[in-house]
Amino acid sequence: AQIAANPMLKPSGVYHPKKSVGRLFPPNEVEIRDSETGETLPKKEVGLIWLKGPQVFDGYQDKELNKSAFDKNGWFNTGDYGHLNRFNQLFIESRRTDRIVTGGENVDPVEVEKALNSLPMVKESAVFGLPDPKWGEKVVALVVPEDQGTILTDIKSSIKKTLQGFKIPKEIKSVRYLPKSSLGKIKRGELKELFNNTHI
């Protein structure tokens, strides 16, 4: 069932953040947790979205799947990544289907993008997986550099300080823009074609 929404605009013209999916319907609850430690994260920090409440489904028929999907207190791990702002409005950063599995390891593209975007030479980035005969999938990235003269090997060597080896993109290509929707969300369905047609 639907669990969150933004209210319709009021006559006073109160606008809500376009990228937000809104507040949760009470008595449902949401927590943003660190994907590694499981600790609850503060506002504006990106992590795994966990839900609890009457509108969350009861569980899978295969009981083994429930062990990783639910914690001991009944919270459900959606597998999606997002954050809450100070008004408790929920933002979804990436979906479970965006997760990359490379060499048996799970990679959250948002984590890699966060590392790339923290570099002074990177304006923005998009990380995704491509089929690979050796790894199953390989992590790749498109970056919009601050300066078109940026050397891509410098970017790769810089993020080695913050990311584990399997999370570092095998290939990085420079582009002038990333495809986005009218709401400013990256069109992930167009990234592979852009990557394959980019030769820089």
MINU-996427 format. One record per residue (C-alpha): x, y, z; residue in one letter. Coordinates in steps of 0.05 Angstrom, whole numbers, plus 5000, padded with zeros to 4 digits. Layout:
+------+------+------+----+
|   px |   py |   pz | aa |
+------+------+------+----+
|    X |    Y |    Z |  A |
...
+------+------+------+----+
# end
This chain:
+------+------+------+----+
|   px |   py |   pz | aa |
+------+------+------+----+
| 5000 | 5000 | 5000 |  A |
| 5021 | 5072 | 4991 |  Q |
| 5058 | 5094 | 5053 |  I |
| 5079 | 5166 | 5039 |  A |
| 5055 | 5226 | 5000 |  A |
| 5058 | 5301 | 4993 |  N |
| 4994 | 5340 | 5006 |  P |
| 4962 | 5380 | 4949 |  M |
| 4983 | 5452 | 4943 |  L |
| 4946 | 5498 | 4990 |  K |
| 4914 | 5563 | 4967 |  P |
| 4970 | 5600 | 5002 |  S |
| 5019 | 5568 | 4952 |  G |
| 5060 | 5526 | 5000 |  V |
| 5106 | 5485 | 4957 |  Y |
| 5142 | 5422 | 4977 |  H |
| 5210 | 5397 | 4953 |  P |
| 5199 | 5368 | 4884 |  K |
| 5245 | 5308 | 4897 |  K |
| 5211 | 5288 | 4962 |  S |
| 5160 | 5231 | 4964 |  V |
| 5129 | 5266 | 5025 |  G |
| 5116 | 5247 | 5097 |  R |
| 5095 | 5177 | 5120 |  L |
| 5023 | 5165 | 5138 |  F |
| 5017 | 5154 | 5213 |  P |
| 5024 | 5107 | 5249 |  P |
| 5075 | 5081 | 5199 |  N |
| 5148 | 5096 | 5216 |  E |
| 5212 | 5105 | 5177 |  V |
| 5286 | 5101 | 5197 |  E |
| 5348 | 5115 | 5155 |  I |
| 5403 | 5067 | 5175 |  R |
| 5476 | 5060 | 5157 |  D |
| 5483 | 5002 | 5108 |  S |
| 5545 | 4975 | 5143 |  E |
| 5533 | 4986 | 5217 |  T |
| 5457 | 4987 | 5219 |  G |
| 5458 | 5050 | 5262 |  E |
| 5403 | 5102 | 5254 |  T |
| 5430 | 5162 | 5215 |  L |
| 5415 | 5236 | 5229 |  P |
| 5374 | 5280 | 5183 |  K |
| 5402 | 5292 | 5113 |  K |
| 5447 | 5231 | 5116 |  E |
| 5436 | 5179 | 5061 |  V |
| 5426 | 5107 | 5082 |  G |
| 5380 | 5047 | 5076 |  L |
| 5305 | 5061 | 5084 |  I |
| 5273 | 5018 | 5138 |  W |
| 5197 | 5018 | 5149 |  L |
| 5150 | 4994 | 5204 |  K |
| 5074 | 4998 | 5209 |  G |
| 5007 | 4969 | 5189 |  P |
| 5017 | 4985 | 5115 |  Q |
| 5082 | 4945 | 5110 |  V |
| 5071 | 4874 | 5084 |  F |
| 5075 | 4817 | 5134 |  D |
| 5132 | 4780 | 5100 |  G |
| 5153 | 4732 | 5046 |  Y |
| 5123 | 4662 | 5040 |  Q |
| 5195 | 4637 | 5040 |  D |
| 5213 | 4647 | 5113 |  K |
| 5287 | 4647 | 5098 |  E |
| 5280 | 4712 | 5060 |  L |
| 5249 | 4745 | 5121 |  N |
| 5313 | 4737 | 5161 |  K |
| 5349 | 4790 | 5120 |  S |
| 5287 | 4832 | 5104 |  A |
| 5263 | 4843 | 5175 |  F |
| 5299 | 4857 | 5240 |  D |
| 5279 | 4829 | 5308 |  K |
| 5234 | 4889 | 5322 |  N |
| 5193 | 4881 | 5258 |  G |
| 5227 | 4935 | 5217 |  W |
| 5229 | 4921 | 5142 |  F |
| 5291 | 4934 | 5100 |  N |
| 5266 | 4963 | 5034 |  T |
| 5334 | 4957 | 5002 |  G |
| 5324 | 5028 | 4976 |  D |
| 5370 | 5086 | 4995 |  Y |
| 5346 | 5155 | 5017 |  G |
| 5346 | 5209 | 5070 |  H |
| 5299 | 5251 | 5113 |  L |
| 5302 | 5326 | 5116 |  N |
| 5289 | 5367 | 5179 |  R |
| 5214 | 5366 | 5164 |  F |
| 5214 | 5289 | 5162 |  N |
| 5201 | 5289 | 5088 |  Q |
| 5229 | 5227 | 5054 |  L |
| 5275 | 5229 | 4993 |  F |
| 5292 | 5166 | 4954 |  I |
| 5362 | 5168 | 4925 |  E |
| 5366 | 5100 | 4891 |  S |
| 5325 | 5038 | 4885 |  R |
| 5341 | 4966 | 4904 |  R |
| 5345 | 4951 | 4829 |  T |
| 5402 | 5002 | 4822 |  D |
| 5447 | 4960 | 4867 |  R |
| 5508 | 4931 | 4832 |  I |
| 5532 | 4860 | 4846 |  V |
| 5605 | 4853 | 4825 |  T |
| 5645 | 4792 | 4841 |  G |
| 5593 | 4771 | 4893 |  G |
| 5598 | 4839 | 4929 |  E |
| 5540 | 4888 | 4934 |  N |
| 5556 | 4960 | 4914 |  V |
| 5510 | 5018 | 4929 |  D |
| 5517 | 5069 | 4872 |  P |
| 5497 | 5126 | 4918 |  V |
| 5557 | 5112 | 4963 |  E |
| 5605 | 5114 | 4904 |  V |
| 5572 | 5177 | 4876 |  E |
| 5579 | 5210 | 4944 |  K |
| 5653 | 5195 | 4944 |  A |
| 5662 | 5221 | 4873 |  L |
| 5621 | 5284 | 4886 |  N |
| 5662 | 5300 | 4947 |  S |
| 5723 | 5310 | 4903 |  L |
| 5738 | 5383 | 4884 |  P |
| 5749 | 5364 | 4811 |  M |
| 5680 | 5332 | 4804 |  V |
| 5616 | 5372 | 4794 |  K |
| 5569 | 5312 | 4794 |  E |
| 5569 | 5238 | 4777 |  S |
| 5527 | 5177 | 4761 |  A |
| 5548 | 5106 | 4779 |  V |
| 5517 | 5042 | 4752 |  F |
| 5534 | 4971 | 4732 |  G |
| 5549 | 4941 | 4664 |  L |
| 5551 | 4866 | 4647 |  P |
| 5621 | 4836 | 4654 |  D |
| 5643 | 4765 | 4638 |  P |
| 5691 | 4762 | 4697 |  K |
| 5655 | 4801 | 4752 |  W |
| 5582 | 4790 | 4731 |  G |
| 5575 | 4866 | 4733 |  E |
| 5629 | 4919 | 4735 |  K |
| 5622 | 4986 | 4768 |  V |
| 5628 | 5045 | 4720 |  V |
| 5617 | 5120 | 4726 |  A |
| 5601 | 5181 | 4686 |  L |
| 5628 | 5245 | 4715 |  V |
| 5617 | 5318 | 4699 |  V |
| 5684 | 5349 | 4717 |  P |
| 5693 | 5420 | 4744 |  E |
| 5746 | 5429 | 4691 |  D |
| 5746 | 5393 | 4624 |  Q |
| 5821 | 5385 | 4632 |  G |
| 5812 | 5339 | 4692 |  T |
| 5852 | 5274 | 4685 |  I |
| 5806 | 5215 | 4699 |  L |
| 5862 | 5174 | 4730 |  T |
| 5868 | 5228 | 4784 |  D |
| 5795 | 5218 | 4802 |  I |
| 5804 | 5143 | 4808 |  K |
| 5866 | 5149 | 4851 |  S |
| 5832 | 5200 | 4896 |  S |
| 5772 | 5157 | 4914 |  I |
| 5817 | 5098 | 4932 |  K |
| 5826 | 5134 | 4998 |  K |
| 5753 | 5129 | 5016 |  T |
| 5725 | 5067 | 4981 |  L |
| 5740 | 4993 | 4984 |  Q |
| 5773 | 4965 | 4921 |  G |
| 5712 | 4929 | 4893 |  F |
| 5671 | 4994 | 4898 |  K |
| 5719 | 5035 | 4855 |  I |
| 5694 | 5043 | 4783 |  P |
| 5731 | 4999 | 4733 |  K |
| 5718 | 5054 | 4681 |  E |
| 5704 | 5128 | 4688 |  I |
| 5683 | 5171 | 4630 |  K |
| 5677 | 5247 | 4627 |  S |
| 5613 | 5279 | 4600 |  V |
| 5588 | 5350 | 4596 |  R |
| 5520 | 5334 | 4627 |  Y |
| 5479 | 5278 | 4658 |  L |
| 5409 | 5262 | 4631 |  P |
| 5356 | 5287 | 4680 |  K |
| 5281 | 5290 | 4687 |  S |
| 5242 | 5355 | 4695 |  S |
| 5247 | 5342 | 4770 |  L |
| 5322 | 5341 | 4768 |  G |
| 5328 | 5265 | 4778 |  K |
| 5381 | 5228 | 4739 |  I |
| 5350 | 5185 | 4684 |  K |
| 5386 | 5120 | 4701 |  R |
| 5354 | 5084 | 4643 |  G |
| 5394 | 5129 | 4595 |  E |
| 5462 | 5122 | 4628 |  L |
| 5485 | 5059 | 4594 |  K |
| 5473 | 5086 | 4524 |  E |
| 5508 | 5151 | 4542 |  L |
| 5567 | 5112 | 4570 |  F |
| 5573 | 5068 | 4509 |  N |
| 5571 | 5128 | 4463 |  N |
| 5623 | 5167 | 4502 |  T |
| 5695 | 5155 | 4482 |  H |
| 5732 | 5202 | 4529 |  I |
+------+------+------+----+
# end
